[in-house]
Amino acid sequence: MERRTLLANLSKNLLKQEAIVHQKASQKWLKQGDLNTNFFHSKVKWRRARNKLHGVFVNDRWCEDKDVVKDKVIEFFEARFVRNEFIQLKLDNVRFNSITREDNNMLVGDFFEEEIREVV
């Protein structure tokens, strides 16, 4: 039990240390900017590797084939953003409050300093 507690604490501390290193790296990047091109490019490569999609589960099996991964990602987002006619709301007979033409002209018209003084 004590060993589990120690391993959990070690893991927690390693995550904290990694977060601190990441924050220091971000601070260094902000200070030095693009002038430190070696650091900049290593940071970009690290983020690219971290954000890369290496594979997907297809029928409960891990697949890393680029064409299959690409097709599954496209299929996922097409299904996610497909237009569903049954859910579309119709607002044909709903009346909304509207502003007068004069109020609209005031809102979209030029705003001059003189008009500010009149209001204040």
C-alpha positions in Angstrom: 0.0 0.0 0.0 2.9 2.4 0.9 4.6 1.5 -2.4 1.4 2.5 -4.4 1.2 5.7 -2.5 4.8 6.5 -3.2 4.4 5.7 -6.9 1.3 7.8 -7.2 3.1 10.7 -5.5 6.1 10.2 -7.9 3.8 10.3 -10.9 2.0 13.4 -9.6 5.4 15.2 -9.0 6.7 14.2 -12.5 3.6 15.7 -14.1 4.1 18.9 -12.0 7.7 19.0 -13.1 6.7 18.6 -16.8 4.2 21.4 -16.5 6.8 23.7 -15.0 9.3 22.9 -17.8 6.5 23.5 -20.3 5.7 26.9 -18.7 9.4 27.9 -18.7 9.7 26.9 -22.4 6.7 29.1 -23.2 8.2 32.0 -21.3 11.5 31.6 -23.1 9.7 31.6 -26.4 7.8 34.7 -25.5 11.0 36.5 -24.5 13.1 35.4 -27.4 10.4 35.1 -30.0 11.4 34.0 -33.5 15.0 35.2 -33.1 15.8 31.8 -31.5 14.9 29.8 -34.7 16.3 26.6 -33.4 14.1 26.7 -30.3 11.1 27.9 -32.4 11.4 25.1 -34.9 11.9 22.4 -32.2 8.7 23.7 -30.5 6.8 23.6 -33.8 8.0 20.1 -34.5 7.0 19.0 -31.0 3.5 20.4 -31.3 3.1 18.9 -34.7 4.1 15.4 -33.4 1.8 15.9 -30.4 -1.2 16.9 -32.5 -0.8 14.3 -35.2 -3.5 11.6 -35.4 -1.6 8.3 -35.6 -4.6 6.0 -36.0 -8.2 5.2 -35.2 -10.3 2.3 -34.0 -12.2 0.6 -36.8 -14.5 -2.2 -35.7 -12.7 -2.4 -32.3 -9.3 -2.7 -34.0 -6.5 -0.1 -34.1 -5.7 1.0 -37.7 -2.8 3.3 -38.7 -3.3 3.1 -42.5 -3.3 6.8 -43.6 -6.1 6.4 -46.2 -8.3 4.6 -43.7 -7.7 7.2 -41.0 -8.4 10.0 -43.5 -11.7 8.3 -44.6 -12.8 7.7 -41.0 -12.1 11.3 -40.0 -14.0 12.6 -43.0 -16.9 10.2 -42.3 -17.0 11.3 -38.6 -17.2 15.0 -39.4 -19.7 14.6 -42.3 -22.0 12.6 -39.9 -21.5 15.2 -37.2 -22.4 18.2 -39.4 -25.0 16.7 -41.7 -28.2 18.8 -42.0 -31.1 17.1 -40.4 -34.4 18.3 -41.9 -36.4 16.8 -39.0 -34.7 19.0 -36.4 -34.9 22.2 -38.4 -37.2 24.7 -36.8 -39.7 26.7 -38.8 -40.5 30.2 -37.5 -43.1 31.2 -40.1 -45.9 32.5 -37.9 -43.7 33.9 -35.1 -43.7 37.6 -34.6 -40.5 39.3 -33.3 -40.2 42.7 -31.7 -38.5 45.2 -33.9 -37.2 48.7 -33.6 -38.5 51.7 -35.5 -36.8 53.0 -38.6 -35.7 56.1 -36.7 -34.1 54.0 -34.0 -32.3 51.9 -36.6 -30.9 55.0 -38.3 -29.7 56.3 -35.0 -27.9 53.0 -34.3 -26.2 52.5 -37.6 -25.6 56.2 -38.3 -22.4 58.2 -37.7 -21.5 58.8 -34.1 -20.2 62.4 -33.6 -18.7 63.9 -30.5 -21.4 66.6 -30.4 -24.1 63.9 -30.1 -22.3 62.5 -27.1 -22.3 65.8 -25.3 -26.1 66.1 -25.9 -26.7 62.7 -24.4 -24.5 63.4 -21.4 
